[in-house]
Amino acid sequence: MSLTYTCYAGTSKKDDGYVLFQGDIRLKRSEAQLLFSKAKSKRSKRAVLKHFKGNRWPKNGLVYELHSSLSTVEHLLKDSHPPLPSIGQVKTVLKHRNPRKATGSDNIPAWCLKRYAEELAPVVHDIVVASIVQCKYPTSYKHAIISPIPKIRPPTDLDNDFRQVSVLPQVAKIIEKLQLQLNISSFKIKTNQHAFTSGHSTVSALTSISQNWFDSTDNSSTGRQGVHALFVDFRKAFDLVDHKILLDKLADMNVTRSFWLWIMSFLEGRTQQVNLQEVLSFTASCLAGVPQGSAISPTLFNIHINDMEENVSEQACVNTTKYADDCTMDTSIRLGESSDLHDKISS
């Protein structure tokens, strides 16, 4: 099975020199032509355009068909019926809405969902069940209003001093939260990740790190040792999540086929606008990343970086502790010796 999306590169002036994809995803004409030129031979087509199938030059432009193939990972997915929530579960999630949360693009406030949970539960339940059964994330819920939140005050760097928080529809968050509850057993998140996981926190992360260091420096049976540590912070972590890598890792976790397709639908065709002092920017497409402010995005990010330390040899004896996009990697060394931690990780 493959999911097909058509895109068209027109030559008329009204197309403004852009390739128009379904879902308003855009590439410049020069980029489309470059992709086409690299796909002339079968070898380059497999290497560079493995997700594209078919190419030709009609009189009025270039036509591609973008295929995201399920067949490559289908053998890893569970072929079982998707778990569905009860009306009682939906009602519970509605009643736990924070009434102070911002209203998304659907203009349905959280306080309304909370106050009328009893009356709205059957309606919301139908929406949730339809989304899960059809393996489709509602298109109207894929639009985010971005609120730039300063990390420091006063902000001086436009690129680095703001956190991009997505204001999303409240019903969208309800669907995501229920999907998390229903599929939580499929996520094999490592215990060294202390963010967005039940029973973990900043306290457990600090305890884990400090205990390892104490064991090396003051509680070692082989004599007192030193600790060399590397502190890693991912730049624009949520914004740079690669969709294909994420979907491959979900498949490796043996999630159900329906949930994998639902996540793919969640990721594709997303759009956003920036809201600055009540003025909205033009609409832009999101070709990568997961929206900050979404209920399911933190878990997807954890999955994306779940195996980052597996490329480090076990013989290197490097301990890894993660808290969201902050990572600490450390190793013990004898006093007076130099550390090859950088070389161990680089290799």
VEXDREN-2710 file (C-alpha; in Angstrom, 1 decimal):
% VEXDREN-2710
k/r/px/py/pz
1/MET/0.0/0.0/0.0
2/SER/1.2/3.5/-0.8
3/LEU/-0.2/7.0/-0.1
4/THR/0.0/9.2/-3.2
5/TYR/0.2/13.0/-3.4
6/THR/0.3/14.8/-6.6
7/CYS/2.3/18.0/-7.1
8/TYR/2.4/20.3/-10.1
9/ALA/5.0/22.8/-11.3
10/GLY/3.2/25.2/-13.6
11/THR/4.8/27.5/-16.1
12/SER/2.1/30.2/-16.2
13/LYS/2.7/33.5/-14.4
14/LYS/-0.2/32.9/-12.0
15/ASP/1.7/30.0/-10.4
16/ASP/4.5/32.4/-9.3
17/GLY/7.3/30.0/-10.1
18/TYR/6.4/27.5/-7.3
19/VAL/5.7/23.8/-7.2
20/LEU/2.2/23.4/-5.7
21/PHE/1.7/20.3/-3.6
22/GLN/-1.5/19.0/-2.1
23/GLY/-1.7/20.5/1.4
24/ASP/0.0/23.8/0.3
25/ILE/3.5/22.4/0.6
26/ARG/5.7/24.5/-1.7
27/LEU/9.1/24.2/-3.4
28/LYS/10.7/26.7/-5.7
29/ARG/10.7/25.7/-9.4
30/SER/14.5/25.6/-9.5
31/GLU/14.5/23.1/-6.6
32/ALA/11.9/20.9/-8.5
33/GLN/14.1/21.1/-11.6
34/LEU/17.1/20.1/-9.6
35/LEU/15.3/17.1/-8.2
36/PHE/14.2/16.2/-11.7
37/SER/17.8/16.4/-13.1
38/LYS/19.1/14.2/-10.4
39/ALA/16.5/11.6/-11.1
40/LYS/17.4/11.0/-14.7
41/SER/19.2/7.7/-14.0
42/LYS/17.6/4.8/-12.1
43/ARG/20.5/4.8/-9.7
44/SER/20.3/8.5/-8.8
45/LYS/16.5/8.2/-8.7
46/ARG/16.8/5.5/-6.0
47/ALA/19.4/7.4/-4.1
48/VAL/18.1/10.9/-4.2
49/LEU/14.4/10.6/-5.0
50/LYS/13.4/7.3/-3.4
51/HIS/10.1/8.8/-2.3
52/PHE/9.3/10.1/-5.8
53/LYS/7.7/8.0/-8.5
54/GLY/7.3/9.0/-12.2
55/ASN/8.6/12.1/-13.9
56/ARG/7.8/13.8/-17.2
57/TRP/7.9/17.2/-18.8
58/PRO/4.4/18.2/-20.1
59/LYS/4.0/21.4/-22.0
60/ASN/2.7/23.2/-19.0
61/GLY/5.2/22.1/-16.4
62/LEU/6.6/19.2/-14.3
63/VAL/4.4/16.6/-12.7
64/TYR/5.6/14.3/-9.8
65/GLU/3.8/11.8/-7.6
66/LEU/5.1/11.6/-4.1
67/HIS/4.8/8.2/-2.6
68/SER/5.3/7.5/1.1
69/SER/5.4/3.7/1.0
70/LEU/3.9/1.7/3.8
71/SER/5.2/-1.5/2.3
72/THR/8.8/-0.8/3.5
73/VAL/7.8/-1.0/7.2
74/GLU/4.6/-3.0/7.1
75/HIS/6.3/-6.2/8.3
76/LEU/7.3/-4.4/11.5
77/LEU/3.8/-3.2/12.4
78/LYS/1.1/-5.0/14.3
79/ASP/-1.9/-5.7/12.2
80/SER/-4.6/-5.4/14.9
81/HIS/-7.7/-3.4/15.4
82/PRO/-7.0/0.0/16.9
83/PRO/-8.0/0.4/20.6
84/LEU/-11.0/2.8/20.9
85/PRO/-11.9/5.0/23.9
86/SER/-15.1/4.8/25.8
87/ILE/-17.4/7.8/26.2
88/GLY/-16.4/7.8/29.9
89/GLN/-12.7/8.2/28.9
90/VAL/-13.6/11.1/26.7
91/LYS/-15.7/12.7/29.4
92/THR/-12.8/12.4/31.9
93/VAL/-10.4/14.1/29.5
94/LEU/-12.9/16.9/28.8
95/LYS/-13.4/17.5/32.5
96/HIS/-9.7/17.9/33.0
97/ARG/-9.2/20.6/30.5
98/ASN/-7.5/23.7/31.8
99/PRO/-10.0/26.5/31.3
100/ARG/-7.2/29.1/31.1
101/LYS/-5.6/27.6/28.0
102/ALA/-5.6/29.6/24.8
103/THR/-8.2/29.0/22.1
104/GLY/-7.0/27.5/18.8
105/SER/-8.0/28.2/15.2
106/ASP/-11.4/26.4/15.7
107/ASN/-12.4/29.1/18.2
108/ILE/-13.7/26.5/20.7
109/PRO/-12.4/27.6/24.2
110/ALA/-11.2/25.0/26.8
111/TRP/-13.6/26.4/29.4
112/CYS/-16.6/25.5/27.2
113/LEU/-15.4/21.9/26.7
114/LYS/-14.9/21.5/30.4
115/ARG/-18.2/23.1/31.5
116/TYR/-20.3/21.2/29.1
117/ALA/-18.4/17.9/29.2
118/GLU/-21.5/15.8/29.9
119/GLU/-23.3/17.2/26.8
120/LEU/-20.3/17.3/24.5
121/ALA/-18.8/13.9/25.3
122/PRO/-20.8/11.9/22.8
123/VAL/-20.0/14.3/20.0
124/VAL/-16.3/14.5/20.8
125/HIS/-16.3/10.7/21.2
126/ASP/-17.6/10.4/17.6
127/ILE/-14.8/12.7/16.3
128/VAL/-12.1/10.8/18.2
129/VAL/-13.3/7.4/17.0
130/ALA/-13.7/8.5/13.4
131/SER/-10.1/9.8/13.5
132/ILE/-8.7/6.6/14.9
133/VAL/-10.7/4.2/12.7
134/GLN/-9.9/6.1/9.5
135/CYS/-6.2/6.6/10.5
136/LYS/-6.6/10.3/9.7
137/TYR/-5.8/13.4/11.7
138/PRO/-8.4/16.1/11.0
139/THR/-7.0/18.5/8.5
140/SER/-8.6/21.5/10.1
141/TYR/-6.7/20.7/13.3
142/LYS/-3.3/20.8/11.6
143/HIS/-3.2/24.6/11.6
144/ALA/-1.3/26.2/14.4
145/ILE/-1.1/29.8/15.6
146/ILE/2.4/30.5/16.8
147/SER/3.0/32.7/19.8
148/PRO/6.6/33.7/20.2
149/ILE/7.5/33.5/23.9
150/PRO/10.7/35.2/25.0
151/LYS/13.2/32.9/26.6
152/ILE/15.1/35.9/28.1
153/ARG/14.0/39.5/28.7
154/PRO/14.6/41.7/26.9
155/PRO/15.1/39.4/23.8
156/THR/17.9/40.6/21.5
157/ASP/18.2/37.7/19.0
158/LEU/15.2/37.0/16.8
159/ASP/16.3/33.5/15.9
160/ASN/17.4/32.2/19.3
161/ASP/15.7/34.2/22.1
162/PHE/12.1/33.1/21.4
163/ARG/10.3/29.8/22.0
164/GLN/7.7/29.0/19.3
165/VAL/4.7/27.7/21.2
166/SER/1.8/26.5/19.0
167/VAL/-1.7/27.4/20.0
168/LEU/-3.7/24.4/18.8
169/PRO/-7.4/23.5/18.8
170/GLN/-8.4/22.0/22.1
171/VAL/-10.3/19.1/20.5
172/ALA/-7.1/18.2/18.7
173/LYS/-5.3/17.9/22.0
174/ILE/-8.1/15.7/23.3
175/ILE/-7.6/13.3/20.3
176/GLU/-3.9/13.2/20.9
177/LYS/-4.2/12.6/24.6
178/LEU/-6.5/9.7/24.1
179/GLN/-4.3/8.2/21.5
180/LEU/-1.4/8.4/23.9
181/GLN/-3.4/6.7/26.6
182/LEU/-4.6/3.9/24.3
183/ASN/-1.1/3.2/22.8
184/ILE/1.2/4.0/25.7
185/SER/2.2/0.3/26.0
186/SER/3.7/0.4/22.5
187/PHE/6.3/3.1/23.3
188/LYS/9.6/1.6/24.4
189/ILE/11.1/4.8/25.8
190/LYS/14.4/4.2/27.6
191/THR/14.6/4.8/31.3
192/ASN/17.4/7.3/31.0
193/GLN/14.9/9.8/29.5
194/HIS/13.4/11.7/32.5
195/ALA/11.1/14.2/30.7
196/PHE/7.5/13.6/29.5
197/THR/7.5/10.1/31.1
198/SER/5.5/8.9/34.1
199/GLY/7.4/8.7/37.3
200/HIS/10.3/10.8/36.1
201/SER/11.3/14.4/36.6
202/THR/14.2/16.8/36.9
203/VAL/14.7/15.4/40.4
204/SER/15.1/11.8/39.1
205/ALA/17.5/13.1/36.4
206/LEU/19.7/14.9/38.8
207/THR/19.6/12.0/41.2
208/SER/20.7/9.6/38.5
209/ILE/23.6/11.8/37.4
210/SER/24.8/12.7/40.9
211/GLN/24.7/9.1/42.1
212/ASN/26.8/7.9/39.2
213/TRP/29.3/10.7/39.9
214/PHE/29.4/9.9/43.7
215/ASP/30.0/6.2/43.0
216/SER/33.0/7.2/40.9
217/THR/34.5/9.8/43.0
218/ASP/33.8/8.7/46.6
219/ASN/32.2/5.3/46.6
220/SER/34.4/3.3/44.1
221/SER/35.8/-0.1/45.1
222/THR/38.7/0.4/42.7
223/GLY/39.8/3.7/44.2
224/ARG/38.9/7.2/43.8
225/GLN/38.2/8.3/40.2
226/GLY/37.4/11.4/38.3
227/VAL/34.4/12.1/36.0
228/HIS/34.5/13.7/32.6
229/ALA/31.1/14.9/31.3
230/LEU/29.7/16.2/28.1
231/PHE/26.6/18.4/28.2
232/VAL/24.5/18.4/25.0
233/ASP/21.6/20.7/24.1
234/PHE/19.7/20.1/20.9
235/ARG/19.2/23.2/18.8
236/LYS/15.5/23.9/18.0
237/ALA/14.8/20.3/19.1
238/PHE/11.1/20.0/18.3
239/ASP/11.4/22.0/15.1
240/LEU/14.0/19.8/13.6
241/VAL/12.4/16.3/14.1
242/ASP/12.8/14.4/10.8
243/HIS/9.5/12.9/9.9
244/LYS/10.9/9.9/8.0
245/ILE/13.3/9.0/10.8
246/LEU/10.5/9.3/13.4
247/LEU/8.2/7.0/11.4
248/ASP/11.0/4.5/11.0
249/LYS/11.6/4.4/14.7
250/LEU/7.9/4.0/15.4
251/ALA/7.9/1.0/13.1
252/ASP/10.9/-0.4/14.9
253/MET/8.8/-0.2/18.1
254/ASN/6.2/-2.5/16.5
255/VAL/3.3/-0.1/17.0
256/THR/0.0/-1.0/15.3
257/ARG/-0.4/-0.3/11.6
258/SER/-3.4/2.0/12.3
259/PHE/-1.4/4.1/14.8
260/TRP/1.6/4.4/12.4
261/LEU/-0.7/5.7/9.7
262/TRP/-2.4/8.1/12.1
263/ILE/0.9/9.5/13.1
264/MET/1.9/9.9/9.5
265/SER/-1.4/11.8/8.9
266/PHE/-0.6/13.9/12.0
267/LEU/2.8/14.9/10.6
268/GLU/1.9/15.7/7.0
269/GLY/0.3/18.9/5.6
270/ARG/0.7/21.0/8.8
271/THR/0.5/24.8/8.5
272/GLN/1.2/27.7/10.8
273/GLN/0.8/31.4/11.3
274/VAL/2.6/33.7/13.7
275/ASN/0.5/35.9/15.9
276/LEU/2.4/39.0/17.0
277/GLN/0.5/41.7/18.8
278/GLU/-2.8/40.5/17.4
279/VAL/-1.5/40.6/13.8
280/LEU/-1.3/37.3/11.9
281/SER/1.5/36.5/9.4
282/PHE/0.9/34.7/6.1
283/THR/0.4/31.0/6.3
284/ALA/3.5/28.7/6.0
285/SER/3.9/25.0/5.7
286/CYS/5.8/22.8/8.2
287/LEU/8.0/20.4/6.3
288/ALA/9.7/19.1/9.5
289/GLY/9.3/19.1/13.2
290/VAL/6.5/18.5/15.6
291/PRO/4.4/21.4/17.1
292/GLN/5.3/22.7/20.6
293/GLY/2.1/22.8/22.5
294/SER/0.7/19.6/21.1
295/ALA/-0.2/16.8/23.6
296/ILE/1.6/14.1/21.6
297/SER/4.7/16.0/20.4
298/PRO/6.8/15.5/23.6
299/THR/6.4/11.7/23.3
300/LEU/7.3/11.8/19.6
301/PHE/10.4/13.8/20.3
302/ASN/11.4/11.2/23.0
303/ILE/11.0/8.5/20.4
304/HIS/13.1/10.5/17.9
305/ILE/16.1/10.7/20.2
306/ASN/15.5/7.4/22.0
307/ASP/18.4/5.5/20.5
308/MET/20.9/8.3/20.2
309/GLU/23.5/6.6/22.6
310/GLU/23.3/3.3/20.8
311/ASN/26.0/4.4/18.4
312/VAL/28.5/4.7/21.3
313/SER/30.3/1.5/21.9
314/GLU/29.4/-0.3/25.2
315/GLN/33.1/-0.8/25.8
316/ALA/33.4/3.0/26.1
317/CYS/31.4/2.8/29.4
318/VAL/29.6/6.1/28.7
319/ASN/26.6/6.9/30.9
320/THR/23.8/8.8/29.2
321/THR/21.0/10.8/31.0
322/LYS/18.4/12.8/29.1
323/TYR/15.9/15.3/30.1
324/ALA/13.9/16.4/27.0
325/ASP/16.5/18.0/24.7
326/ASP/19.2/18.2/27.3
327/CYS/21.6/15.3/27.4
328/THR/24.5/14.5/29.8
329/MET/27.1/11.9/28.7
330/ASP/29.8/11.0/31.3
331/THR/32.6/8.5/31.9
332/SER/34.8/7.7/34.8
333/ILE/38.6/7.9/34.5
334/ARG/41.5/7.3/36.9
335/LEU/42.9/10.4/38.6
336/GLY/45.7/12.0/36.6
337/GLU/44.7/10.4/33.3
338/SER/43.3/12.3/30.3
339/SER/39.9/11.6/29.0
340/ASP/39.1/10.3/25.5
341/LEU/35.3/10.9/25.9
342/HIS/35.2/13.1/22.9
343/ASP/36.9/10.4/20.7
344/LYS/34.6/7.7/22.1
345/ILE/31.5/9.6/21.2
346/SER/32.8/10.7/17.8
347/SER/33.7/7.2/16.8
END
